[in-house]
Amino acid sequence: MEIFRINELVITVGALKSRRLQFGHILRNKE
């Protein structure tokens, strides 16, 4: 099931991006 694999990749990438954005906001607030 290639479609399932691609969908899983998209979800993980999206989660990493959102987590990175939150981490960036925390770093900015500290400064």
mmCIF file of the N, C-alpha and C atoms, coordinates in Angstrom:
data_MODEL
# 
_entry.id   MODEL 
# 
loop_
_atom_site.group_PDB 
_atom_site.id 
_atom_site.type_symbol 
_atom_site.label_atom_id 
_atom_site.label_alt_id 
_atom_site.label_comp_id 
_atom_site.label_asym_id 
_atom_site.label_entity_id 
_atom_site.label_seq_id 
_atom_site.pdbx_PDB_ins_code 
_atom_site.Cartn_x 
_atom_site.Cartn_y 
_atom_site.Cartn_z 
_atom_site.occupancy 
_atom_site.B_iso_or_equiv 
_atom_site.pdbx_formal_charge 
_atom_site.auth_seq_id 
_atom_site.auth_comp_id 
_atom_site.auth_asym_id 
_atom_site.auth_atom_id 
_atom_site.pdbx_PDB_model_num 
ATOM 1  N N  . MET A 1 1  ? 0.847  -1.201 0.000  1.00 0.00 ? 1  MET A N  1 
ATOM 2  C CA . MET A 1 1  ? 0.000  0.000  0.000  1.00 0.00 ? 1  MET A CA 1 
ATOM 3  C C  . MET A 1 1  ? 0.884  1.254  0.000  1.00 0.00 ? 1  MET A C  1 
ATOM 4  N N  . GLU A 1 2  ? 1.235  1.724  -1.176 1.00 0.00 ? 2  GLU A N  1 
ATOM 5  C CA . GLU A 1 2  ? 2.088  2.919  -1.277 1.00 0.00 ? 2  GLU A CA 1 
ATOM 6  C C  . GLU A 1 2  ? 1.356  4.165  -0.778 1.00 0.00 ? 2  GLU A C  1 
ATOM 7  N N  . ILE A 1 3  ? 0.061  4.264  -1.078 1.00 0.00 ? 3  ILE A N  1 
ATOM 8  C CA . ILE A 1 3  ? -0.713 5.450  -0.680 1.00 0.00 ? 3  ILE A CA 1 
ATOM 9  C C  . ILE A 1 3  ? -0.669 5.612  0.840  1.00 0.00 ? 3  ILE A C  1 
ATOM 10 N N  . PHE A 1 4  ? -0.833 4.513  1.556  1.00 0.00 ? 4  PHE A N  1 
ATOM 11 C CA . PHE A 1 4  ? -0.827 4.576  3.021  1.00 0.00 ? 4  PHE A CA 1 
ATOM 12 C C  . PHE A 1 4  ? 0.526  5.085  3.526  1.00 0.00 ? 4  PHE A C  1 
ATOM 13 N N  . ARG A 1 5  ? 1.604  4.613  2.908  1.00 0.00 ? 5  ARG A N  1 
ATOM 14 C CA . ARG A 1 5  ? 2.946  5.043  3.319  1.00 0.00 ? 5  ARG A CA 1 
ATOM 15 C C  . ARG A 1 5  ? 3.120  6.542  3.089  1.00 0.00 ? 5  ARG A C  1 
ATOM 16 N N  . ILE A 1 6  ? 2.693  7.012  1.922  1.00 0.00 ? 6  ILE A N  1 
ATOM 17 C CA . ILE A 1 6  ? 2.831  8.439  1.598  1.00 0.00 ? 6  ILE A CA 1 
ATOM 18 C C  . ILE A 1 6  ? 2.012  9.268  2.584  1.00 0.00 ? 6  ILE A C  1 
ATOM 19 N N  . ASN A 1 7  ? 0.797  8.822  2.877  1.00 0.00 ? 7  ASN A N  1 
ATOM 20 C CA . ASN A 1 7  ? -0.072 9.549  3.812  1.00 0.00 ? 7  ASN A CA 1 
ATOM 21 C C  . ASN A 1 7  ? 0.603  9.626  5.179  1.00 0.00 ? 7  ASN A C  1 
ATOM 22 N N  . GLU A 1 8  ? 1.221  8.531  5.611  1.00 0.00 ? 8  GLU A N  1 
ATOM 23 C CA . GLU A 1 8  ? 1.897  8.503  6.908  1.00 0.00 ? 8  GLU A CA 1 
ATOM 24 C C  . GLU A 1 8  ? 3.058  9.496  6.914  1.00 0.00 ? 8  GLU A C  1 
ATOM 25 N N  . LEU A 1 9  ? 3.793  9.556  5.802  1.00 0.00 ? 9  LEU A N  1 
ATOM 26 C CA . LEU A 1 9  ? 4.914  10.492 5.686  1.00 0.00 ? 9  LEU A CA 1 
ATOM 27 C C  . LEU A 1 9  ? 4.430  11.928 5.805  1.00 0.00 ? 9  LEU A C  1 
ATOM 28 N N  . VAL A 1 10 ? 3.347  12.246 5.113  1.00 0.00 ? 10 VAL A N  1 
ATOM 29 C CA . VAL A 1 10 ? 2.798  13.604 5.143  1.00 0.00 ? 10 VAL A CA 1 
ATOM 30 C C  . VAL A 1 10 ? 2.409  13.989 6.569  1.00 0.00 ? 10 VAL A C  1 
ATOM 31 N N  . ILE A 1 11 ? 1.789  13.052 7.293  1.00 0.00 ? 11 ILE A N  1 
ATOM 32 C CA . ILE A 1 11 ? 1.354  13.330 8.673  1.00 0.00 ? 11 ILE A CA 1 
ATOM 33 C C  . ILE A 1 11 ? 2.568  13.582 9.566  1.00 0.00 ? 11 ILE A C  1 
ATOM 34 N N  . THR A 1 12 ? 3.592  12.745 9.442  1.00 0.00 ? 12 THR A N  1 
ATOM 35 C CA . THR A 1 12 ? 4.775  12.910 10.292 1.00 0.00 ? 12 THR A CA 1 
ATOM 36 C C  . THR A 1 12 ? 5.485  14.220 9.978  1.00 0.00 ? 12 THR A C  1 
ATOM 37 N N  . VAL A 1 13 ? 5.598  14.557 8.704  1.00 0.00 ? 13 VAL A N  1 
ATOM 38 C CA . VAL A 1 13 ? 6.255  15.806 8.307  1.00 0.00 ? 13 VAL A CA 1 
ATOM 39 C C  . VAL A 1 13 ? 5.475  16.998 8.851  1.00 0.00 ? 13 VAL A C  1 
ATOM 40 N N  . GLY A 1 14 ? 4.158  16.943 8.753  1.00 0.00 ? 14 GLY A N  1 
ATOM 41 C CA . GLY A 1 14 ? 3.323  18.033 9.262  1.00 0.00 ? 14 GLY A CA 1 
ATOM 42 C C  . GLY A 1 14 ? 3.504  18.192 10.765 1.00 0.00 ? 14 GLY A C  1 
ATOM 43 N N  . ALA A 1 15 ? 3.571  17.066 11.480 1.00 0.00 ? 15 ALA A N  1 
ATOM 44 C CA . ALA A 1 15 ? 3.748  17.129 12.932 1.00 0.00 ? 15 ALA A CA 1 
ATOM 45 C C  . ALA A 1 15 ? 5.103  17.740 13.268 1.00 0.00 ? 15 ALA A C  1 
ATOM 46 N N  . LEU A 1 16 ? 6.145  17.350 12.538 1.00 0.00 ? 16 LEU A N  1 
ATOM 47 C CA . LEU A 1 16 ? 7.482  17.906 12.791 1.00 0.00 ? 16 LEU A CA 1 
ATOM 48 C C  . LEU A 1 16 ? 7.500  19.405 12.530 1.00 0.00 ? 16 LEU A C  1 
ATOM 49 N N  . LYS A 1 17 ? 6.842  19.850 11.452 1.00 0.00 ? 17 LYS A N  1 
ATOM 50 C CA . LYS A 1 17 ? 6.817  21.278 11.119 1.00 0.00 ? 17 LYS A CA 1 
ATOM 51 C C  . LYS A 1 17 ? 6.115  22.071 12.214 1.00 0.00 ? 17 LYS A C  1 
ATOM 52 N N  . SER A 1 18 ? 4.955  21.574 12.665 1.00 0.00 ? 18 SER A N  1 
ATOM 53 C CA . SER A 1 18 ? 4.203  22.290 13.697 1.00 0.00 ? 18 SER A CA 1 
ATOM 54 C C  . SER A 1 18 ? 5.012  22.328 14.990 1.00 0.00 ? 18 SER A C  1 
ATOM 55 N N  . ARG A 1 19 ? 5.691  21.229 15.314 1.00 0.00 ? 19 ARG A N  1 
ATOM 56 C CA . ARG A 1 19 ? 6.501  21.172 16.530 1.00 0.00 ? 19 ARG A CA 1 
ATOM 57 C C  . ARG A 1 19 ? 7.655  22.165 16.423 1.00 0.00 ? 19 ARG A C  1 
ATOM 58 N N  . ARG A 1 20 ? 8.246  22.262 15.236 1.00 0.00 ? 20 ARG A N  1 
ATOM 59 C CA . ARG A 1 20 ? 9.367  23.181 15.016 1.00 0.00 ? 20 ARG A CA 1 
ATOM 60 C C  . ARG A 1 20 ? 8.887  24.623 15.172 1.00 0.00 ? 20 ARG A C  1 
ATOM 61 N N  . LEU A 1 21 ? 7.674  24.908 14.678 1.00 0.00 ? 21 LEU A N  1 
ATOM 62 C CA . LEU A 1 21 ? 7.119  26.263 14.793 1.00 0.00 ? 21 LEU A CA 1 
ATOM 63 C C  . LEU A 1 21 ? 6.916  26.607 16.268 1.00 0.00 ? 21 LEU A C  1 
ATOM 64 N N  . GLN A 1 22 ? 6.358  25.679 17.040 1.00 0.00 ? 22 GLN A N  1 
ATOM 65 C CA . GLN A 1 22 ? 6.138  25.923 18.466 1.00 0.00 ? 22 GLN A CA 1 
ATOM 66 C C  . GLN A 1 22 ? 7.475  26.147 19.166 1.00 0.00 ? 22 GLN A C  1 
ATOM 67 N N  . PHE A 1 23 ? 8.480  25.349 18.836 1.00 0.00 ? 23 PHE A N  1 
ATOM 68 C CA . PHE A 1 23 ? 9.798  25.484 19.448 1.00 0.00 ? 23 PHE A CA 1 
ATOM 69 C C  . PHE A 1 23 ? 10.393 26.850 19.120 1.00 0.00 ? 23 PHE A C  1 
ATOM 70 N N  . GLY A 1 24 ? 10.191 27.293 17.883 1.00 0.00 ? 24 GLY A N  1 
ATOM 71 C CA . GLY A 1 24 ? 10.690 28.604 17.463 1.00 0.00 ? 24 GLY A CA 1 
ATOM 72 C C  . GLY A 1 24 ? 10.034 29.715 18.263 1.00 0.00 ? 24 GLY A C  1 
ATOM 73 N N  . HIS A 1 25 ? 8.748  29.606 18.504 1.00 0.00 ? 25 HIS A N  1 
ATOM 74 C CA . HIS A 1 25 ? 8.034  30.632 19.272 1.00 0.00 ? 25 HIS A CA 1 
ATOM 75 C C  . HIS A 1 25 ? 8.589  30.688 20.696 1.00 0.00 ? 25 HIS A C  1 
ATOM 76 N N  . ILE A 1 26 ? 8.865  29.527 21.282 1.00 0.00 ? 26 ILE A N  1 
ATOM 77 C CA . ILE A 1 26 ? 9.393  29.492 22.654 1.00 0.00 ? 26 ILE A CA 1 
ATOM 78 C C  . ILE A 1 26 ? 10.761 30.182 22.698 1.00 0.00 ? 26 ILE A C  1 
ATOM 79 N N  . LEU A 1 27 ? 11.610 29.892 21.696 1.00 0.00 ? 27 LEU A N  1 
ATOM 80 C CA . LEU A 1 27 ? 12.941 30.513 21.667 1.00 0.00 ? 27 LEU A CA 1 
ATOM 81 C C  . LEU A 1 27 ? 12.822 32.030 21.530 1.00 0.00 ? 27 LEU A C  1 
ATOM 82 N N  . ARG A 1 28 ? 11.896 32.488 20.696 1.00 0.00 ? 28 ARG A N  1 
ATOM 83 C CA . ARG A 1 28 ? 11.728 33.930 20.496 1.00 0.00 ? 28 ARG A CA 1 
ATOM 84 C C  . ARG A 1 28 ? 11.253 34.595 21.782 1.00 0.00 ? 28 ARG A C  1 
ATOM 85 N N  . ASN A 1 29 ? 10.349 33.939 22.493 1.00 0.00 ? 29 ASN A N  1 
ATOM 86 C CA . ASN A 1 29 ? 9.817  34.520 23.728 1.00 0.00 ? 29 ASN A CA 1 
ATOM 87 C C  . ASN A 1 29 ? 10.909 34.623 24.791 1.00 0.00 ? 29 ASN A C  1 
ATOM 88 N N  . LYS A 1 30 ? 11.845 33.671 24.796 1.00 0.00 ? 30 LYS A N  1 
ATOM 89 C CA . LYS A 1 30 ? 12.932 33.718 25.790 1.00 0.00 ? 30 LYS A CA 1 
ATOM 90 C C  . LYS A 1 30 ? 13.822 34.937 25.570 1.00 0.00 ? 30 LYS A C  1 
ATOM 91 N N  . GLU A 1 31 ? 14.030 35.299 24.297 1.00 0.00 ? 31 GLU A N  1 
ATOM 92 C CA . GLU A 1 31 ? 14.863 36.468 23.994 1.00 0.00 ? 31 GLU A CA 1 
ATOM 93 C C  . GLU A 1 31 ? 14.056 37.719 24.260 1.00 0.00 ? 31 GLU A C  1 
# 
